[in-house]
Amino acid sequence: MTIRGPFEPEFKDLPSEIPVFPLSGALLLPGGALPLNIFEPRYLSMVRDAIASPLRLIGMIQPNKEKRSNPYYSTGCAGRISSFTEQEDGRILITLSGCIRFNAINFSEGLFGYLMAEVNWQNYKEDLTIDEAPIDRSKLSATLRQYFDAKGFQVDWSQLESCSDERLVSTLSMICPFNVAEKQALLEVKGLASRAELLITILQMSCHDDDNAENAKH
């Protein structure tokens, strides 16, 4: 097993409670990088507090509009603030480097109004190492070309092809404009190989939906 890097937390050091940022459609995965533009006062306080903490962790979760009893999905991913830049207008630009997923047990409001979550890391200990399971890269690439062509996206294929399997799957899962349920499914699926298969399925479904929409016009 390969550790992601020298700044990654050790499992034994993970806290039982972390600040969380609920943001619909924003997916963070282990090994991925998520840029965020922070401007709301309570989240500026959250970022400052996280920067001052030993591990600099913030959890990303999605609001769950389908369940009124629980306004948030219980599974999220913690990211380490790997860079931040203060802006003259008071904003802070940060990058979260995905570390490990978690199950949120209980939510509460922090001192400065941002959300805190009591979390359990136990099911995701393997997230702290690079997942080197084989994937069907040729199938993913072929499906991806079809998807990008259908959407009219311009892509630097040389950059994509140079990515490791894990980085490629994580980046595509994070940046493609999937809906909330699809993003959550990609987060919760077990392991790289399964995530790659699910990603291919979602891409294929999107292409199929675009074909049906186009045919309906004629």
C-alpha positions in Angstrom: 0.0 0.0 0.0 1.3 3.4 -1.0 0.7 6.4 1.3 -0.5 9.5 -0.6 2.0 11.9 0.7 4.0 13.2 3.7 1.3 15.7 4.8 -1.5 13.2 5.0 -3.0 12.4 8.4 -2.5 9.1 10.1 -5.7 7.1 10.9 -4.9 7.2 14.7 -4.8 11.0 14.7 -8.2 11.6 13.0 -10.5 13.6 15.3 -14.0 12.5 16.3 -15.5 15.8 15.2 -14.8 18.0 12.2 -16.3 21.2 10.6 -18.3 20.3 7.5 -19.2 22.4 4.5 -22.6 21.4 3.0 -22.5 22.2 -0.8 -24.8 20.6 -3.3 -23.1 19.2 -6.4 -19.6 19.6 -4.9 -17.9 16.2 -4.7 -14.6 15.6 -3.0 -12.9 12.2 -3.2 -9.7 10.8 -1.7 -6.8 11.8 -3.9 -8.8 14.6 -5.5 -8.4 18.3 -5.2 -11.3 20.7 -4.8 -10.8 24.5 -5.1 -13.3 26.6 -3.1 -14.0 30.3 -3.0 -14.9 31.2 0.6 -16.8 34.4 1.3 -19.7 33.8 3.7 -18.7 35.0 7.3 -19.4 31.7 9.0 -17.4 29.7 6.5 -14.6 32.2 6.7 -14.6 31.5 10.4 -14.6 27.7 9.6 -11.6 28.0 7.4 -9.6 30.1 9.9 -10.3 27.6 12.6 -9.4 24.7 10.4 -6.1 26.3 9.3 -5.3 26.7 13.0 -6.0 23.0 13.8 -3.3 20.3 13.6 -4.7 18.4 10.5 -6.5 21.3 8.8 -9.5 19.1 7.9 -12.8 20.2 6.5 -15.5 17.7 5.6 -17.5 18.1 2.4 -21.1 16.8 2.4 -24.1 17.3 0.2 -27.5 18.5 1.3 -30.2 15.8 1.0 -33.4 17.5 -0.2 -35.3 14.2 -0.4 -35.2 13.5 3.4 -36.7 16.2 5.6 -35.7 14.3 8.8 -32.0 14.5 7.8 -31.1 17.5 5.7 -27.6 16.1 4.8 -26.3 12.9 3.4 -24.5 10.9 6.1 -21.5 10.0 3.9 -18.9 12.7 3.1 -15.2 13.2 2.5 -12.7 15.1 4.6 -10.2 17.2 2.8 -7.0 18.8 4.1 -6.5 22.5 3.4 -3.4 22.1 1.2 -3.2 25.8 0.1 -5.0 29.0 0.8 -4.8 32.6 -0.5 -6.3 35.6 1.2 -7.9 38.1 -1.1 -8.1 41.9 -0.6 -11.9 41.8 -0.7 -12.0 39.5 2.3 -12.5 36.2 0.5 -10.2 33.2 1.1 -9.4 30.8 -1.8 -8.6 27.3 -0.6 -7.8 23.9 -2.1 -9.0 20.8 -0.3 -7.0 17.7 -0.9 -9.2 14.7 -0.4 -8.0 12.4 2.4 -10.7 10.0 3.7 -14.4 9.5 3.7 -16.5 9.5 6.8 -20.0 8.6 8.1 -21.6 11.5 10.0 -23.3 10.4 13.2 -24.6 13.7 14.5 -24.6 17.3 13.4 -24.4 20.4 15.5 -23.8 24.2 15.1 -20.4 25.5 15.9 -19.6 28.6 17.9 -19.4 30.8 14.8 -22.5 29.3 13.1 -20.9 26.8 10.8 -21.8 23.1 10.8 -19.9 20.5 12.9 -20.3 16.8 12.6 -19.4 13.9 14.9 -17.9 11.4 12.5 -16.9 7.7 12.2 -13.9 6.9 9.9 -13.8 3.2 10.5 -15.3 2.0 7.2 -12.8 4.0 5.1 -9.4 3.4 6.6 -8.1 2.3 3.2 -8.8 5.7 1.7 -5.5 6.9 3.3 -3.5 4.8 0.8 -3.5 5.0 -3.0 -6.0 2.5 -4.6 -4.1 0.6 -7.2 -6.8 -1.8 -8.3 -6.9 -2.3 -12.1 -9.7 -0.6 -14.1 -10.8 -0.9 -17.7 -9.0 2.2 -18.9 -9.7 1.6 -22.6 -13.4 1.3 -22.0 -13.4 4.4 -19.8 -11.5 6.4 -22.4 -13.8 5.4 -25.2 -16.9 6.2 -23.2 -15.4 9.5 -22.1 -14.7 10.5 -25.7 -18.3 9.8 -26.6 -19.5 11.8 -23.6 -17.3 14.9 -24.3 -18.3 14.8 -28.0 -22.0 14.7 -27.1 -21.5 17.6 -24.6 -19.3 19.7 -26.9 -16.5 19.9 -24.3 -13.0 20.7 -25.4 -10.5 18.4 -23.6 -6.7 18.2 -23.3 -6.5 14.4 -23.9 -2.7 14.3 -23.3 -3.2 15.6 -19.8 -6.0 13.1 -19.1 -4.0 10.2 -20.5 -1.0 11.0 -18.3 -3.1 10.7 -15.1 -2.9 7.7 -12.9 -6.0 5.5 -12.8 -7.1 6.7 -9.4 -6.5 10.4 -10.2 -8.3 10.1 -13.5 -11.4 8.5 -12.0 -11.5 10.8 -9.1 -11.0 14.0 -11.2 -13.7 13.0 -13.7 -16.2 12.0 -11.0 -15.6 15.4 -9.4 -15.7 17.7 -12.4 -18.3 16.2 -14.7 -21.7 17.9 -14.3 -23.6 15.0 -12.8 -26.7 15.4 -10.5 -26.5 15.2 -6.7 -27.6 11.6 -6.5 -25.0 10.5 -9.1 -22.3 12.4 -7.3 -23.3 10.8 -4.0 -23.3 7.3 -5.5 -19.8 7.9 -6.9 -18.7 9.0 -3.4 -20.2 6.0 -1.6 -19.2 3.2 -3.9 -16.6 0.8 -2.6 -13.1 1.0 -4.2 -11.6 2.3 -7.4 -12.7 -0.5 -9.7 -16.3 -0.2 -8.7 -16.2 3.6 -8.9 -14.7 3.4 -12.5 -17.5 1.0 -13.5 -20.2 3.3 -12.1 -18.6 6.3 -13.7 -18.7 4.6 -17.1 -22.4 3.7 -16.5 -23.3 7.3 -15.6 -21.4 8.6 -18.7 -23.2 6.1 -20.9 -26.6 7.0 -19.5 -25.9 10.7 -20.1 -24.9 10.1 -23.7 -28.1 7.9 -24.1 -30.3 10.7 -22.7 -28.7 13.2 -25.0 -29.4 11.0 -28.0 -33.0 10.6 -27.0 -33.4 14.3 -26.6 -31.8 14.9 -30.0 -34.1 12.4 -31.6 -37.2 13.9 -30.0 -36.5 17.2 -31.9 -36.8 15.4 -35.3 
